[in-house]
Amino acid sequence: MAYGRLTKDPIAAAELVPLFKHQLSYSALKKDELCVIVTDTAFNPVYAAACLGAALDLGAEAYVVTLPHSRPLPSKSLGEAWERADLLVYSTTHILHYSEALGRGLARGLRALMVVQPLHVMQRLNADPDVIRRSRAAAQRVDQADEIRITSPAGTDLVMRKGDRPGFANCGVADTPGKVDFWGGAMVETAQLEGTVEGTLVMNTGDIIFHLGRFVDDPVTITFEKGRAVDIAGKLDAFLLRNFLHSFNDPNALLAGHTSFGTDRRAQWFGQAVQFPETGAGGADSEAYYGNVQIEIGSNCDHNFRGANRSKAHLGLCMLEHSLYLDGVQLIERGEFVDEELRVAPIT
């Protein structure tokens, strides 16, 4: 049974302009600002068309750049555009938040919004003031902390240090100069110091190996020493994890890259398990899910994290029933925020 239709005809953009206008308004796009929209030949053209209509309707100047999908980023013109723009919105298969040209634009004060989730996810996880407030309040606590400890009843016990690395919120709006945000994002993140992760991570049944689009069937135990995954024990899921990380033939692929936790009650943990109108359930559901804790293995050198680990590997492990402590003070207890300021009632 089909639950919906793929929306790829550009004429559909006419109905989506209000949705994009909502998100661009929360991204503080103002009259006479310049909004540059980047897409490519392989991406759904509806997104760029709807974004263009929304930006123009808000009174901004706007235009669309269409890149070739299978070629490297152009060495000319893009950097100049980003250095002049106020807001960059990108719906593309290119991972622009690692681009040096984008980094120069961010250093100047460019705001950037990545828009790549399936449409049904973007409609459900659109900009929400309560999610923005919760995410930014929790990010302040992470930013001020040094030691992070993560535990679980299944056996996780990890300790790491972040030093002066930033703790920051992704909440789906690009209203902060010099930062990239992600539509559908609702999480607090930081790149811990390389080499500091010590202990055991246990993924239990139902946890998510995000970048493999897979729910864990049998528990997986990962041992970290000096920031590196030195042992991955378990059955099929452990085999797939080992095989994936070793396929890069890169020692940096086994380093823990960053840590995060989700802040949005609207996100759906079961998203990857049900049939959606568009391919994939949208990674935002796994990462944004309220109270879940994520450990990522691999790269952490994008413009937000400012880490030092460079690798083509980037494997997110999202887990329920975990607790998180900042400098010994508990922030999350088994998937629920301890502080009333951050807690929200379950959706019924």
VOBAMAR-572918 format. One line per 2 residues: number of its first residue (from 1); their letters; for each residue x, y, z of C-alpha. Coordinates in steps of 0.1 Angstrom, whole numbers, plus 5000, padded with zeros to 4 digits. Layout:
NUM) A) X/Y/Z | ...
***
This chain:
1) MA) 5000/5000/5000 | 5014/5034/4991
3) YG) 5011/5060/5019 | 5019/5090/4998
5) RL) 5035/5104/4967 | 5069/5115/4958
7) TK) 5069/5153/4953 | 5093/5161/4925
9) DP) 5073/5182/4900 | 5085/5218/4904
11) IA) 5049/5230/4903 | 5044/5215/4938
13) AA) 5067/5243/4950 | 5037/5266/4949
15) EL) 5021/5248/4978 | 5054/5246/4998
17) VP) 5062/5283/4998 | 5044/5289/5031
19) LF) 5064/5260/5047 | 5097/5275/5035
21) KH) 5086/5310/5044 | 5081/5298/5080
23) QL) 5116/5283/5082 | 5133/5313/5065
25) SY) 5114/5337/5089 | 5128/5318/5119
27) SA) 5162/5321/5102 | 5158/5359/5104
29) LK) 5158/5365/5067 | 5149/5401/5062
31) KD) 5139/5425/5034 | 5168/5433/5011
33) EL) 5191/5406/5025 | 5207/5383/5000
35) CV) 5197/5346/5001 | 5217/5323/4979
37) IV) 5201/5289/4973 | 5223/5260/4962
39) TD) 5211/5227/4948 | 5224/5202/4922
41) TA) 5213/5181/4893 | 5205/5150/4914
43) FN) 5185/5167/4942 | 5147/5172/4943
45) PV) 5142/5205/4924 | 5111/5214/4945
47) YA) 5131/5224/4975 | 5151/5251/4957
49) AA) 5120/5264/4938 | 5099/5267/4970
51) CL) 5128/5283/4989 | 5133/5309/4961
53) GA) 5096/5318/4962 | 5096/5321/5000
55) AL) 5127/5343/5000 | 5113/5366/4974
57) DL) 5080/5368/4992 | 5099/5379/5023
59) GA) 5113/5408/5003 | 5149/5394/5001
61) EA) 5170/5392/4971 | 5175/5356/4961
63) YV) 5188/5334/4933 | 5195/5297/4928
65) VT) 5228/5280/4919 | 5226/5245/4904
67) LP) 5258/5225/4907 | 5267/5193/4888
69) HS) 5261/5163/4910 | 5291/5141/4900
71) RP) 5318/5168/4898 | 5338/5185/4925
73) LP) 5327/5219/4938 | 5337/5248/4915
75) SK) 5369/5265/4925 | 5355/5299/4914
77) SL) 5324/5319/4920 | 5309/5299/4949
79) GE) 5332/5315/4975 | 5325/5349/4962
81) AW) 5287/5343/4964 | 5289/5331/5000
83) ER) 5311/5360/5010 | 5284/5384/4998
85) AD) 5253/5365/5009 | 5235/5369/5042
87) LL) 5218/5335/5042 | 5229/5304/5024
89) VY) 5202/5276/5020 | 5216/5244/5005
91) ST) 5196/5214/4993 | 5224/5194/4976
93) TH) 5242/5160/4977 | 5274/5180/4982
95) IL) 5284/5182/5019 | 5290/5220/5020
97) HY) 5296/5223/5058 | 5332/5209/5052
99) SE) 5339/5234/5024 | 5367/5259/5029
101) AL) 5348/5285/5008 | 5319/5281/5031
103) GR) 5342/5285/5061 | 5353/5319/5048
105) GL) 5317/5330/5044 | 5309/5319/5079
107) AR) 5339/5338/5093 | 5324/5369/5077
109) GL) 5290/5363/5094 | 5271/5342/5068
111) RA) 5242/5322/5081 | 5237/5287/5066
113) LM) 5208/5263/5066 | 5211/5227/5053
115) VV) 5178/5215/5038 | 5180/5178/5028
117) QP) 5155/5159/5049 | 5125/5142/5032
119) LH) 5096/5166/5029 | 5073/5148/5054
121) VM) 5101/5151/5080 | 5106/5188/5073
123) QR) 5068/5194/5076 | 5067/5176/5110
125) LN) 5100/5190/5124 | 5096/5226/5113
127) AD) 5109/5255/5134 | 5094/5254/5168
129) PD) 5101/5281/5195 | 5100/5256/5224
131) VI) 5125/5232/5207 | 5148/5262/5200
133) RR) 5146/5274/5236 | 5153/5239/5251
135) SR) 5181/5232/5227 | 5199/5264/5233
137) AA) 5194/5263/5271 | 5209/5228/5272
139) AQ) 5237/5238/5248 | 5248/5265/5273
141) RV) 5253/5239/5299 | 5274/5217/5276
143) DQ) 5294/5247/5265 | 5304/5255/5301
145) AD) 5313/5219/5310 | 5345/5199/5306
147) EI) 5339/5163/5316 | 5310/5143/5300
149) RI) 5300/5110/5314 | 5274/5087/5298
151) TS) 5259/5056/5314 | 5231/5031/5309
153) PA) 5215/5001/5327 | 5227/4979/5298
155) GT) 5263/4986/5307 | 5275/5018/5290
157) DL) 5300/5037/5311 | 5320/5063/5291
159) VM) 5340/5093/5302 | 5354/5120/5279
161) RK) 5366/5156/5280 | 5356/5185/5258
163) GD) 5379/5212/5271 | 5371/5245/5255
165) RP) 5354/5230/5224 | 5320/5246/5219
167) GF) 5288/5231/5229 | 5261/5242/5205
169) AN) 5225/5236/5195 | 5212/5226/5161
171) CG) 5175/5236/5160 | 5166/5240/5124
173) VA) 5170/5277/5120 | 5199/5297/5107
175) DT) 5195/5329/5127 | 5231/5329/5141
177) PG) 5258/5345/5121 | 5288/5323/5115
179) KV) 5270/5290/5120 | 5255/5261/5100
181) DF) 5222/5247/5111 | 5200/5218/5098
183) WG) 5163/5218/5091 | 5148/5191/5113
185) GA) 5178/5192/5136 | 5170/5194/5173
187) MV) 5201/5183/5192 | 5229/5196/5214
189) ET) 5263/5186/5202 | 5300/5189/5210
191) AQ) 5332/5174/5197 | 5351/5159/5226
193) LE) 5389/5162/5227 | 5404/5135/5205
195) GT) 5419/5107/5226 | 5399/5113/5257
197) VE) 5370/5089/5254 | 5375/5060/5278
199) GT) 5352/5031/5287 | 5324/5009/5273
201) LV) 5295/5018/5251 | 5266/4992/5249
203) MN) 5241/4995/5222 | 5209/4977/5232
205) TG) 5181/4961/5211 | 5162/4989/5194
207) DI) 5191/5014/5194 | 5200/5029/5160
209) IF) 5231/5027/5138 | 5221/5059/5122
211) HL) 5243/5060/5090 | 5235/5023/5083
213) GR) 5198/5030/5086 | 5196/5000/5110
215) FV) 5180/4992/5143 | 5202/4970/5166
217) DD) 5189/4935/5170 | 5214/4920/5194
219) PV) 5234/4941/5218 | 5268/4955/5207
221) TI) 5296/4964/5231 | 5322/4989/5219
223) TF) 5354/4994/5240 | 5371/5028/5238
225) EK) 5407/5034/5248 | 5423/5068/5243
227) GR) 5394/5078/5221 | 5396/5048/5198
229) AV) 5372/5020/5193 | 5395/4991/5200
231) DI) 5369/4963/5202 | 5334/4959/5188
233) AG) 5318/4927/5202 | 5284/4912/5194
235) KL) 5266/4894/5166 | 5255/4907/5131
237) DA) 5253/4943/5141 | 5288/4942/5155
239) FL) 5301/4926/5123 | 5285/4953/5102
241) LR) 5300/4980/5124 | 5335/4965/5122
243) NF) 5332/4959/5085 | 5320/4994/5078
245) LH) 5346/5012/5098 | 5375/4990/5086
247) SF) 5364/4995/5050 | 5379/5031/5051
249) ND) 5414/5017/5057 | 5419/5047/5079
251) PN) 5430/5047/5116 | 5410/5079/5121
253) AL) 5378/5061/5111 | 5379/5044/5146
255) LA) 5382/5076/5166 | 5352/5089/5185
257) GH) 5342/5122/5168 | 5314/5139/5186
259) TS) 5287/5135/5212 | 5251/5148/5211
261) FG) 5216/5144/5225 | 5181/5150/5211
263) TD) 5156/5177/5222 | 5124/5173/5201
265) RR) 5093/5153/5213 | 5080/5154/5177
267) AQ) 5108/5132/5164 | 5098/5096/5158
269) WF) 5122/5068/5169 | 5104/5043/5147
271) GQ) 5108/5064/5116 | 5133/5041/5099
273) AV) 5111/5011/5104 | 5079/5023/5086
275) QF) 5072/5029/5050 | 5074/5066/5041
277) PE) 5065/5083/5008 | 5101/5092/5002
279) TG) 5132/5070/5004 | 5145/5068/5039
281) AG) 5129/5080/5071 | 5151/5111/5075
283) GA) 5180/5111/5098 | 5167/5140/5117
285) DS) 5142/5117/5135 | 5171/5095/5149
287) EA) 5193/5124/5160 | 5166/5148/5172
289) YY) 5146/5122/5192 | 5140/5136/5227
291) GN) 5165/5124/5253 | 5184/5100/5230
293) VQ) 5222/5101/5233 | 5245/5098/5203
295) IE) 5281/5089/5200 | 5296/5094/5165
297) IG) 5327/5076/5153 | 5348/5093/5126
299) SN) 5351/5129/5114 | 5345/5159/5135
301) CD) 5363/5186/5115 | 5333/5205/5101
303) HN) 5327/5242/5107 | 5305/5237/5137
305) FR) 5324/5210/5157 | 5359/5225/5150
307) GA) 5375/5191/5158 | 5407/5177/5145
309) NR) 5398/5143/5133 | 5396/5141/5095
311) SK) 5382/5109/5080 | 5356/5099/5054
313) AH) 5340/5078/5081 | 5311/5093/5100
315) LG) 5290/5068/5118 | 5263/5079/5143
317) LC) 5252/5056/5171 | 5219/5068/5186
319) ML) 5207/5052/5219 | 5178/5052/5243
321) EH) 5177/5047/5280 | 5211/5065/5285
323) SL) 5220/5090/5312 | 5244/5119/5308
325) YL) 5264/5139/5333 | 5282/5173/5329
327) DG) 5311/5177/5354 | 5293/5152/5377
329) VQ) 5259/5169/5375 | 5232/5148/5359
331) LI) 5215/5164/5329 | 5196/5133/5314
333) ER) 5184/5103/5333 | 5175/5073/5311
335) GE) 5163/5095/5283 | 5145/5122/5303
337) FV) 5159/5156/5312 | 5163/5160/5349
339) DE) 5158/5198/5350 | 5122/5211/5347
341) EL) 5135/5239/5325 | 5144/5213/5298
343) RV) 5117/5188/5304 | 5085/5185/5282
345) AP) 5056/5162/5286 | 5052/5132/5263
347) IT) 5030/5137/5232 | 4998/5117/5236
***
